[in-house]
Amino acid sequence: MSSDSTAHPDINRIISYWFEGDDLRKKWFNGGPQVDSEIRASFGDLNSPRAPLLLSFCSINSLETFSEARLSYSSDAMALNVASTAVAKGFDRIVTRLQQPIFHLPFLHAENLVSQVAATALNEGLLSRREPGEGDAEYAGTSRVFFRSHSNCILRFGRFPSHNKVLRRESTAEEIEYLKEHPSGF
């Protein structure tokens, strides 16, 4: 895939969907059934290993498109591989600060500690590059809690208990209790 975002006509369409409009964070993290439907209708045909990858598509699109199915995590490994290469080449630093976290989400979604450490470090690096008074201070605090809660979950369980049902994994008694206290999984 070319590094030029115009190399494939769908890339600009995907970027527009995820980064234009109002209340983007709500769309990204709390889109619900409406966003699920929009993504299926707009991008469902792109869910193929041969399709050009865009990290926002890999890391968020499969979660939203298949939110109640095993396929919701089917692109995680592919997204992590692309994100690792992109971050190693510094691509996460040549996009806007608003777009940078998309490169970090595949690390956050991975059920392994090394990826969680990387996700937290990448997020902290992004936050440290903010200029004084720049951006949303509430987002900075929220993102720290969000990233750390994922890492803490992996430290404690070695996996995300909230994924167990969809992935048809048996939950331990401790995981069941944890999910009662943390229904979102974190």
N, C-alpha and C positions, 0 to 999 in steps of 0.2 A: 504494500500500500504506500503510495506517495505521501510525503509529509505535507504536501499542499492540500488544504482542506477542500479544494475544488476538484480534486482528482476523481471524485465520484459524486454524482448529483445528489445522492441521498444524504451525504455528510452535512451539507449546509442546512438541509431540511431538519435533520436531527438536532443540530446545534441550535437552530431557531426554536425548535419545540422546547428544549430544555433550558435555554438561556434568555428567552425574550418573554416579555409579559410581566404581569404583577404577581406578587406573592410566590416567588419561585421556590423558596424553601418549603412552603406547604406542598407544592407540587412534587418536589423531590422526596420528601419524607413522610407526608401524610396525604397523599393524593386520593387514596380510596378507590372505590369502584368506578368513579367517573374517569380518573386518570388511567386506570387499568383498561377501560374500554377505548379511550383515545389512543393509547399505545398499541393495543391489539389492532385497531382499525388502521392506524397510520404506519406502523412499523412491523407488524407481525410477519410480513413477507420477508423481512431481512434477517430473521432468526435462523441463520444457516452458517455453518463453519466456513463456507466459501464467501460469505458476504463481507464487504469491507467492515472493519471493526471501528467502532468509536467507543471509548470507555464509558461514556454515559449510557450508551445502548447496552453494552455488556453487563455493567454492574447494576444498573437500575432497571433497564427495560425487562430483563427476564424475571426480576423479582416482581415487578408490577404486572407483567403480562400473565404470569402463571402463579399468582400470589398464593393460591391454595393447592398447588400441585408440585410434585417432585422436580419438575422442570424449572421451577423458580430459581433453583441454584445451579442449573445446568451450565451456565456461562461463567461461573465463578472462576474456575481454573484458567480458562481462556483469558478472562479479563485481568486476572492477576499476572499472567505472563506478559500481556501487552502493557499493563501498568508498570511492571518492573522494568521493562525495556525503556518505556517512555520516560520514567523518572530517572533512570540511569543516564539517559541522553539529555536530561534537563528540559524535556518538553513541557513539564508541568510549570516551569517558570517562564515560559514564553506566551502563556495565555493570561487572561485577566485573573485577578485574585478571586473573583466570583467563580471562575471555571476551574481553578486549581484543585479544589477538593474532589472533583470528579476523578482525578488521577489517583487520589488516595483511598477512595471507597473500596476498590477491589482488595486492598490490604485489610481494610476494616471488616469486610465480609468473609474473609478467610478464617477457617477454624484451626488456626495454628498460631502458636505464641510468637514465632519470629515475625509473621505478617502483622500481628497486633502491635508488636514493638515498633515495627516500621511505620504502621499507620499513625500511631501516637507521635512518633518523632516527626513524621512529615507534617502532621497537623500543627505541632508546636512550632516547627520551622516556618510554616505559613503564617501563623499568628505573630511570630517574632519579627517578621518582615513588614508588618503593618506599620504605617507611619502613625505618630501620635495624633489622635483624633480621627484617624481614618476608619471608616467602616463601622460596622455594627458591634459595639462592645458586648451587647447581650449575646450575639452570635458567638463571639470568642469564648465567653464563659460556657455557653451551652455546648459548643463543639468539644471543649475540653472534657466536660462531664460525659458527653456521648461517646467519645473515643475511649476514654478511660473505662467506662462501664463495659464496653465490648472486651477490652483487654482483661479486666477483672473477671469477667464471665469465663473466658478461656483459661485464665490462671486457675480458677476454681474447679471447672468441670472438664476442661480440655475440648469443649465443644459448646455450641449454643443450644441450650435445652429447648428454646422456642422453636428450633428447627426439627425437633425429634418427630413430632406428629407427621409433618409433611414428608420427611425422609423415612418414615416408618421405622424409627428407632425406638427401642424401649427406654423409657425414662426411669431414672433411679428415684428412690423416695426423696432424696435430697433435692433433685431437680424439680420434682413435683411441688415440693414446698416452696422452692425458690420462685417458681412461676406463679404461685398463689400470691406471693409478695410483690412480684414484678411481672404483671401480666404482659407487658410489652416484650419481655425477655431480657431486659437490661435494667 
